[in-house]
Amino acid sequence: MLAMTSPIYQTEQIREFERLAAERYSLGDERLMQKAGKAALDFMLRRWGQAETIVVFCGGGHNGGDGYVLAALAKERGLKVKVHHVGDLANMKPLTKRMHDAAKNAGVSIVAFEEKSEIHADLIVDALCGIGVNTVLRDDMVQAIRCIQRSQTPIFSLDIPSGIDADTGNVLGVAVHANATLTFIGYKLGLLTGSGAAYTGELAMHDLQLPAELHTYVAPIAEKDHFSLFSHYLKPRARDWHKGLSGHVLVVGGGEGFAGAARLAAEAALRVGAGRVTLAVWPGNADLMNVHYPELMCQGVATPDALKLLLERVDVVVLGPGLTQTDWGQALWQAVIETELPLVLDADGLNLLVGTSLNKENWVMTPHPGEAARLLGVSVPDVQSDRLSSAKALANQFGGVAVLKGAGTVVVAPNSLPMICDKGNPGMATAGMGDVLSGVIGGLMAQSIPLSEAAKLGVLVHAMAGDLAAKEGERGMIASDLLPYLRRLMNHSSGAA
């Protein structure tokens, strides 16, 4: 597999692609619409090859035009096709009206949508509204989407599930829950992060065979990195390798009553290849920490002075899992912050950062939306309404690398495009998963992988391990279930674990 990234765009960039395609290559809207409809039909036939009866919901914009093209082509293939048009035909875009008329002339049954409509089909195609919609939907669109969802029929969305903001992933009041989405020209940010990730279903992209040269004129706003991009960090080690070459991680946390968080981070650091891992924990927890994993070196640390002795021996610090905000936790936090060691900040390592003016280039912050909201002084809905901007704000305010966790984790690092992770699953929404991630990133940093690369690779490895663990079921999955898969992935540089 070739190392690669997949660029991600917002609506503004997609519109620029379309403008340039028309201007430089005579690929106007009609040709692109024909290409989109054909690409959608091909995908549909591969994905739902047994479907015989198709119902297409078309709006009056160009997304609806794509739907009419698909409907006409499906009719030519001998499928039973019916279109429900939503909105006044008189208000259709002229090009969409031409595609409507062509579909009708091809024998497609086209009727006006009514709220009482019942759907009887093998597949619904959603072509109601595309990437240009970013405000709350009209009532007739809302009713159509509710009708689609009531049907319990598989749903195929063209370009984007109707009702999802292509730039943010926000739901515009109500949205289609697609089983699969075929997006055109390039990946849209709203399909990969925020609520959009939950509505998209299986995601595929077709570039409509636009000339590759166009990509030199249109800059993406983020990228979807592939595991193979990092394979040079995962080459087999030389026969004379020793643990000192793999780095020493110190996990500072494990306060009274919170021993498990620090141990999860420490185990994860070992499983991704760190040479040594030391735990600095509340003295009462020290004897408990290596009962299951004797490979962990555990130190009960009561004072900052005792911690400083450990800090002199390590390469990277993971600060925060189970740290607590007690006087003890605050004192250890301050001792670590005063060093120049590379850091991973998680949990209370982040909570104790709130309200400070600290800005460092040698740390990776891994907040979930609640922690990000506290750091930025905003609400959780504010963070989630524009996750990319929120991650950028964190990196700008505090420096270093910001990893905003959640569906479609966002990684913002200096001198590189933000990364959106399209891996992971709902089974990972459980206690301890963030502790594992912080340990993964710290363990990679200890192996001399640059901060930004360690954060991106760590997010991918963590999410992919979660997907492998979820093959046995998402519900009931726990953080430690990821540990054996971390080891497997770190020894398969292609990611085919």
C-alpha positions as CSV (number, residue, x, y, z in Angstrom):
1,M,0.0,0.0,0.0
2,L,1.3,3.4,-1.0
3,A,1.7,6.0,1.8
4,M,-0.9,8.7,1.2
5,T,-3.4,11.2,2.6
6,S,-6.8,12.0,1.4
7,P,-7.6,15.8,1.2
8,I,-10.6,17.2,2.9
9,Y,-12.5,20.2,1.7
10,Q,-15.2,22.6,2.7
11,T,-18.0,23.9,0.4
12,E,-16.0,26.9,-0.7
13,Q,-13.2,24.7,-2.1
14,I,-15.6,22.3,-3.8
15,R,-17.3,25.3,-5.6
16,E,-13.8,26.4,-6.7
17,F,-13.2,22.9,-8.2
18,E,-16.4,23.2,-10.1
19,R,-15.6,26.7,-11.4
20,L,-12.1,25.7,-12.5
21,A,-13.4,22.5,-14.1
22,A,-15.8,24.6,-16.2
23,E,-13.3,27.3,-17.0
24,R,-10.2,25.3,-17.8
25,Y,-11.6,22.0,-19.1
26,S,-15.1,22.7,-20.3
27,L,-16.5,20.4,-17.6
28,G,-19.6,22.4,-16.8
29,D,-22.4,21.7,-14.3
30,E,-24.3,19.4,-16.7
31,R,-21.3,17.2,-17.5
32,L,-20.4,16.9,-13.8
33,M,-24.1,16.1,-12.9
34,Q,-24.1,13.3,-15.5
35,K,-20.8,12.0,-14.1
36,A,-22.2,12.1,-10.6
37,G,-25.4,10.3,-11.5
38,K,-23.5,7.6,-13.3
39,A,-21.0,7.2,-10.5
40,A,-23.8,7.0,-8.0
41,L,-25.6,4.3,-10.1
42,D,-22.4,2.2,-10.3
43,F,-21.9,2.4,-6.6
44,M,-25.5,1.6,-5.9
45,L,-25.4,-1.5,-8.1
46,R,-22.3,-2.7,-6.4
47,R,-23.6,-2.0,-2.9
48,W,-27.2,-3.1,-3.4
49,G,-27.0,-5.4,-6.3
50,Q,-30.2,-7.3,-5.4
51,A,-32.3,-4.1,-5.2
52,E,-35.1,-4.1,-7.8
53,T,-37.3,-1.3,-6.7
54,I,-35.8,2.2,-6.1
55,V,-37.4,5.3,-4.7
56,V,-35.5,8.5,-5.2
57,F,-36.2,11.7,-3.2
58,C,-35.1,14.8,-5.2
59,G,-35.0,18.4,-4.2
60,G,-34.9,21.3,-6.5
61,G,-31.1,22.0,-6.4
62,H,-28.2,20.3,-8.1
63,N,-28.2,17.4,-5.6
64,G,-31.7,16.7,-6.9
65,G,-30.4,16.8,-10.4
66,D,-27.9,14.1,-9.5
67,G,-30.8,12.1,-8.3
68,Y,-32.8,12.5,-11.6
69,V,-29.8,11.4,-13.6
70,L,-29.4,8.2,-11.4
71,A,-33.2,7.6,-11.7
72,A,-33.1,7.7,-15.5
73,L,-30.1,5.5,-15.7
74,A,-31.6,3.0,-13.3
75,K,-34.7,2.9,-15.4
76,E,-32.6,2.1,-18.4
77,R,-31.1,-0.8,-16.5
78,G,-34.6,-2.3,-16.0
79,L,-35.1,-1.3,-12.3
80,K,-38.4,-0.1,-11.0
81,V,-37.9,3.6,-10.2
82,K,-40.1,6.2,-8.6
83,V,-39.1,9.8,-7.8
84,H,-40.7,11.9,-5.1
85,H,-39.9,15.5,-5.9
86,V,-39.9,17.9,-2.9
87,G,-40.7,21.6,-3.5
88,D,-42.3,23.6,-6.2
89,L,-41.3,22.5,-9.7
90,A,-41.3,26.2,-10.7
91,N,-38.5,26.9,-8.3
92,M,-36.2,24.2,-9.6
93,K,-32.7,25.1,-10.8
94,P,-32.9,25.2,-14.6
95,L,-30.3,22.4,-15.0
96,T,-32.2,20.2,-12.4
97,K,-35.4,20.9,-14.3
98,R,-33.8,19.6,-17.5
99,M,-32.7,16.4,-15.7
100,H,-36.2,16.1,-14.3
101,D,-37.7,16.3,-17.8
102,A,-35.1,13.8,-19.1
103,A,-36.0,11.3,-16.4
104,K,-39.7,11.7,-17.1
105,N,-39.1,11.2,-20.8
106,A,-37.1,8.0,-20.0
107,G,-40.3,6.6,-18.3
108,V,-39.5,7.3,-14.7
109,S,-42.6,7.8,-12.5
110,I,-42.3,11.3,-10.9
111,V,-44.8,12.4,-8.2
112,A,-44.9,15.3,-5.8
113,F,-44.0,14.3,-2.3
114,E,-46.9,14.3,0.2
115,E,-46.5,13.9,4.0
116,K,-48.7,10.9,4.0
117,S,-46.6,9.1,1.4
118,E,-45.7,5.5,2.2
119,I,-42.5,4.0,0.8
120,H,-42.4,0.5,-0.5
121,A,-38.9,-0.2,-2.0
122,D,-35.7,-2.1,-1.7
123,L,-33.7,1.1,-1.5
124,I,-34.2,4.8,-1.0
125,V,-31.9,7.3,-2.7
126,D,-31.6,10.6,-0.9
127,A,-30.9,13.5,-3.3
128,L,-32.9,16.1,-1.4
129,C,-30.3,18.8,-0.6
130,G,-26.5,18.9,-1.0
131,I,-23.6,20.7,0.4
132,G,-24.9,24.2,-0.3
133,V,-27.5,24.0,2.6
134,N,-26.3,25.4,5.9
135,T,-29.5,26.7,7.6
136,V,-32.4,25.0,9.2
137,L,-34.4,23.0,6.6
138,R,-37.7,24.0,5.1
139,D,-40.8,22.2,6.5
140,D,-41.3,20.2,3.3
141,M,-37.7,18.9,3.5
142,V,-38.2,18.0,7.2
143,Q,-41.3,16.1,6.4
144,A,-39.6,14.2,3.5
145,I,-36.7,13.3,5.8
146,R,-39.0,12.0,8.4
147,C,-40.8,10.0,5.8
148,I,-37.5,8.4,4.7
149,Q,-36.6,7.5,8.2
150,R,-39.9,6.0,9.0
151,S,-39.7,3.6,6.1
152,Q,-36.9,1.4,7.7
153,T,-35.6,0.9,4.1
154,P,-31.8,1.1,3.4
155,I,-30.8,4.6,2.4
156,F,-28.2,5.8,0.0
157,S,-27.3,9.5,0.1
158,L,-25.7,11.4,-2.8
159,D,-22.8,13.7,-1.8
160,I,-24.0,14.2,1.8
161,P,-26.9,13.0,3.9
162,S,-29.6,15.7,3.6
163,G,-29.7,17.9,6.6
164,I,-26.0,17.7,7.4
165,D,-23.9,20.9,7.2
166,A,-21.0,20.0,4.9
167,D,-18.6,22.3,6.6
168,T,-19.2,21.4,10.3
169,G,-21.1,18.1,10.5
170,N,-23.9,19.9,12.4
171,V,-27.5,18.6,12.0
172,L,-29.7,21.3,10.5
173,G,-32.7,20.4,12.6
174,V,-33.2,16.9,11.2
175,A,-31.1,14.8,8.9
176,V,-31.0,11.6,6.9
177,H,-29.4,8.6,8.6
178,A,-27.7,7.0,5.6
179,N,-26.5,3.4,5.3
180,A,-24.0,4.7,2.7
181,T,-22.9,8.0,1.2
182,L,-21.1,8.6,-2.0
183,T,-19.5,12.0,-2.0
184,F,-18.3,13.8,-5.1
185,I,-15.1,15.5,-6.1
186,G,-13.5,15.3,-2.6
187,Y,-14.2,14.5,1.0
188,K,-16.2,17.1,3.0
189,L,-15.3,17.9,6.5
190,G,-18.8,17.5,7.8
191,L,-18.9,13.9,6.7
192,L,-16.0,13.0,8.9
193,T,-16.4,14.8,12.2
194,G,-19.1,16.0,14.5
195,S,-22.6,14.6,14.1
196,G,-22.1,14.1,10.4
197,A,-19.9,11.1,11.1
198,A,-22.9,9.4,12.7
199,Y,-25.3,10.1,9.8
200,T,-23.0,9.2,6.9
201,G,-22.8,5.4,7.2
202,E,-20.3,3.8,4.8
203,L,-18.5,6.6,3.1
204,A,-17.0,6.5,-0.4
205,M,-15.7,9.2,-2.7
206,H,-15.7,9.6,-6.4
207,D,-13.6,12.4,-8.0
208,L,-15.8,12.5,-11.1
209,Q,-12.6,12.0,-13.1
210,L,-11.6,15.7,-12.7
211,P,-8.1,16.4,-14.0
212,A,-5.5,15.9,-11.3
213,E,-4.0,19.3,-12.1
214,L,-7.0,21.0,-10.4
215,H,-5.7,19.8,-7.0
216,T,-2.7,22.2,-7.4
217,Y,-5.1,25.1,-7.5
218,V,-7.4,24.2,-4.6
219,A,-6.0,23.9,-1.1
220,P,-7.6,21.4,1.3
221,I,-8.5,22.5,4.8
222,A,-7.6,19.1,6.4
223,E,-6.6,15.6,5.4
224,K,-7.5,12.0,6.2
225,D,-4.2,10.2,6.8
226,H,-3.7,6.6,6.1
227,F,-1.8,4.3,8.5
228,S,0.7,3.4,5.7
229,L,1.9,7.0,5.8
230,F,3.7,6.3,9.0
231,S,5.2,2.9,8.1
232,H,8.8,4.3,8.1
233,Y,8.4,4.6,11.9
234,L,7.4,1.0,12.3
235,K,10.3,-0.8,10.5
236,P,11.7,-4.0,12.1
237,R,14.3,-3.2,14.7
238,A,18.0,-4.2,14.3
239,R,19.1,-7.4,16.0
240,D,21.3,-5.4,18.4
241,W,18.5,-3.1,19.6
242,H,18.2,-2.4,23.3
243,K,15.5,-0.9,25.5
244,G,17.4,2.4,25.8
245,L,16.8,3.1,22.2
246,S,13.0,2.8,22.6
247,G,12.8,5.6,25.2
248,H,11.6,5.9,28.8
249,V,8.0,7.1,29.6
250,L,7.0,8.5,33.0
251,V,3.2,8.5,33.7
252,V,2.3,10.9,36.4
253,G,-1.1,10.4,37.9
254,G,-2.9,7.6,39.7
255,G,-4.1,9.6,42.7
256,E,-6.1,8.2,45.6
257,G,-8.9,6.2,44.1
258,F,-7.8,6.6,40.5
259,A,-5.0,4.1,40.1
260,G,-6.5,2.4,37.0
261,A,-6.2,5.4,34.7
262,A,-2.4,5.7,35.2
263,R,-1.9,2.0,34.7
264,L,-3.9,1.9,31.5
265,A,-1.7,4.7,30.1
266,A,1.4,3.0,31.2
267,E,0.4,-0.4,29.7
268,A,-0.5,1.3,26.4
269,A,2.9,3.0,26.2
270,L,4.6,-0.4,26.6
271,R,2.3,-2.0,24.0
272,V,3.3,0.5,21.3
273,G,7.0,-0.2,21.9
274,A,8.4,2.1,24.6
275,G,11.5,0.6,26.2
276,R,10.7,1.4,29.8
277,V,7.7,2.9,31.6
278,T,7.7,4.3,35.1
279,L,4.6,5.2,37.1
280,A,4.6,8.0,39.6
281,V,1.5,7.6,41.7
282,W,-0.1,8.3,45.1
283,P,2.0,6.4,47.6
284,G,-0.9,4.3,48.7
285,N,-1.4,3.0,45.2
286,A,2.2,2.0,44.4
287,D,2.0,-1.6,45.5
288,L,-1.2,-2.2,43.4
289,M,0.1,-0.9,40.1
290,N,2.3,-3.8,38.9
291,V,0.4,-6.7,40.3
292,H,-0.8,-7.6,36.8
293,Y,2.0,-6.1,34.8
294,P,5.3,-6.6,36.6
295,E,7.1,-4.9,33.7
296,L,5.8,-1.5,35.0
297,M,8.1,0.3,37.4
298,C,6.0,1.9,40.1
299,Q,7.0,4.6,42.5
300,G,4.9,6.1,45.2
301,V,5.6,9.8,45.1
302,A,4.5,12.0,48.0
303,T,6.2,15.3,47.1
304,P,7.4,17.3,44.1
305,D,11.0,16.8,45.2
306,A,10.6,13.0,45.0
307,L,9.1,13.4,41.5
308,K,12.0,15.5,40.3
309,L,14.3,12.6,40.9
310,L,12.3,10.6,38.4
311,L,12.0,13.4,35.9
312,E,15.8,13.4,35.5
313,R,15.7,9.9,34.2
314,V,13.0,9.9,31.6
315,D,12.4,11.0,28.0
316,V,8.7,11.8,27.9
317,V,6.0,12.5,30.5
318,V,2.3,11.6,30.3
319,L,0.7,13.9,32.8
320,G,-2.8,13.6,34.1
321,P,-4.4,10.2,34.0
322,G,-6.1,9.9,37.4
323,L,-3.9,12.8,38.8
324,T,-6.8,14.5,40.6
325,Q,-6.9,18.2,41.4
326,T,-6.0,17.8,45.1
327,D,-3.1,19.6,46.6
328,W,-0.9,16.5,45.8
329,G,-2.0,16.5,42.2
330,Q,-1.5,20.2,41.8
331,A,2.0,20.0,43.3
332,L,3.1,17.2,41.0
333,W,1.5,19.0,38.0
334,Q,3.5,22.1,38.7
335,A,6.8,20.1,39.0
336,V,6.3,18.5,35.6
337,I,5.2,21.7,33.9
338,E,8.4,23.4,35.0
339,T,10.6,20.9,33.1
340,E,11.5,21.0,29.4
341,L,10.5,17.4,28.8
342,P,8.1,16.6,26.0
343,L,4.6,16.1,27.5
344,V,1.3,14.5,26.8
345,L,-1.5,16.3,28.8
346,D,-4.7,14.5,29.5
347,A,-7.5,14.5,32.1
348,D,-6.5,16.5,35.1
349,G,-3.3,17.5,33.4
350,L,-5.6,19.5,31.2
351,N,-8.0,20.6,33.9
352,L,-5.2,22.2,35.9
353,L,-4.2,24.1,32.7
354,V,-7.5,25.9,32.7
355,G,-7.1,29.6,33.4
356,T,-3.4,29.7,32.9
357,S,-1.4,31.6,30.3
358,L,0.9,28.7,29.6
359,N,2.0,28.0,26.0
360,K,4.5,25.3,25.1
361,E,5.6,23.9,21.8
362,N,6.7,20.5,23.2
363,W,3.4,19.1,24.4
364,V,0.4,17.2,23.0
365,M,-3.0,18.0,24.5
366,T,-5.7,15.4,24.3
367,P,-9.0,16.9,25.5
368,H,-12.4,15.5,25.0
369,P,-15.1,18.2,24.2
370,G,-15.8,18.9,27.9
371,E,-12.2,19.5,28.7
372,A,-11.8,21.6,25.5
373,A,-14.7,23.7,26.5
374,R,-13.2,24.5,29.9
375,L,-9.8,25.3,28.3
376,L,-11.4,27.7,25.8
377,G,-14.0,29.2,28.2
378,V,-16.9,28.2,26.0
379,S,-19.7,25.6,26.1
380,V,-19.5,22.0,24.9
381,P,-22.0,22.8,22.1
382,D,-19.8,25.6,21.0
383,V,-16.8,23.2,20.7
384,Q,-18.9,20.6,18.9
385,S,-20.5,23.1,16.5
386,D,-17.1,23.6,14.7
387,R,-14.6,21.0,15.9
388,L,-11.9,22.0,13.5
389,S,-12.0,25.6,14.6
390,S,-12.0,24.5,18.2
391,A,-8.9,22.4,17.8
392,K,-7.2,25.2,16.1
393,A,-8.1,27.6,18.9
394,L,-6.6,25.2,21.4
395,A,-3.3,24.9,19.5
396,N,-3.2,28.7,19.1
397,Q,-3.9,29.4,22.7
398,F,-1.7,26.8,24.4
399,G,0.8,25.8,21.7
400,G,2.0,22.4,20.7
401,V,-0.4,19.8,19.2
402,A,-4.1,19.7,20.0
403,V,-6.0,16.4,19.7
404,L,-9.7,17.0,20.1
405,K,-11.2,13.6,20.8
406,G,-14.6,12.4,19.7
407,A,-16.3,11.1,16.6
408,G,-13.9,12.2,13.9
409,T,-11.0,13.1,16.2
410,V,-9.2,16.3,15.0
411,V,-5.4,16.7,15.3
412,V,-4.0,20.2,14.8
413,A,-0.2,20.4,14.7
414,P,2.3,23.1,13.6
415,N,3.4,23.3,10.0
416,S,1.0,20.6,8.7
417,L,-2.6,20.2,7.6
418,P,-5.0,19.2,10.4
419,M,-5.8,15.5,10.4
420,I,-9.3,14.1,10.7
421,C,-9.5,10.5,11.9
422,D,-12.2,8.4,10.3
423,K,-11.6,5.3,12.4
424,G,-13.0,4.3,15.7
425,N,-16.5,3.3,16.8
426,P,-19.1,4.0,19.5
427,G,-17.8,1.1,21.6
428,M,-14.9,3.3,22.5
429,A,-17.2,5.7,24.4
430,T,-16.3,4.2,27.7
431,A,-14.0,5.0,30.7
432,G,-10.3,4.7,30.2
433,M,-10.1,5.0,26.5
434,G,-8.6,8.5,26.7
435,D,-6.0,7.1,29.2
436,V,-5.0,4.5,26.6
437,L,-4.7,7.2,23.9
438,S,-2.4,9.3,26.1
439,G,-0.2,6.3,26.8
440,V,-0.1,5.4,23.1
441,I,1.1,8.9,22.1
442,G,3.6,9.1,24.9
443,G,5.0,5.7,24.0
444,L,5.4,6.8,20.4
445,M,7.1,10.1,21.4
446,A,9.6,8.1,23.5
447,Q,10.7,6.3,20.3
448,S,11.9,9.6,18.9
449,I,8.8,10.1,16.7
450,P,8.2,13.9,16.3
451,L,5.3,15.2,18.4
452,S,3.0,16.0,15.5
453,E,3.6,12.6,13.9
454,A,3.3,10.7,17.2
455,A,-0.1,12.4,17.8
456,K,-1.4,11.6,14.4
457,L,-0.1,8.0,14.4
458,G,-1.3,7.5,18.0
459,V,-4.8,8.6,17.2
460,L,-4.9,6.3,14.2
461,V,-3.5,3.3,16.0
462,H,-5.8,3.8,19.0
463,A,-8.9,4.1,16.8
464,M,-7.9,1.1,14.6
465,A,-7.3,-1.0,17.7
466,G,-10.7,0.0,18.8
467,D,-12.2,-1.2,15.5
468,L,-10.4,-4.5,15.8
469,A,-11.6,-5.0,19.3
470,A,-15.2,-4.1,18.3
471,K,-15.3,-7.1,15.9
472,E,-16.4,-9.0,19.0
473,G,-19.1,-6.4,19.7
474,E,-19.1,-2.7,20.6
475,R,-21.3,-2.9,23.6
476,G,-19.4,-3.9,26.7
477,M,-16.0,-3.2,25.1
478,I,-13.5,-1.8,27.7
479,A,-10.3,0.2,27.3
480,S,-8.0,-2.7,28.1
481,D,-9.5,-4.7,25.2
482,L,-7.4,-2.5,22.9
483,L,-4.0,-3.4,24.4
484,P,-3.3,-6.6,22.4
485,Y,-4.4,-5.0,19.2
486,L,-2.0,-2.1,19.8
487,R,0.9,-4.5,19.7
488,R,-0.4,-6.2,16.6
489,L,-0.8,-2.9,14.7
490,M,2.7,-1.7,15.7
491,N,4.1,-4.8,14.0
492,H,2.1,-4.4,10.8
493,S,3.2,-1.3,9.1
494,S,0.6,-1.6,6.4
495,G,-2.2,-1.5,9.0
496,A,-3.5,-4.8,7.8
497,A,-3.7,-6.4,11.2
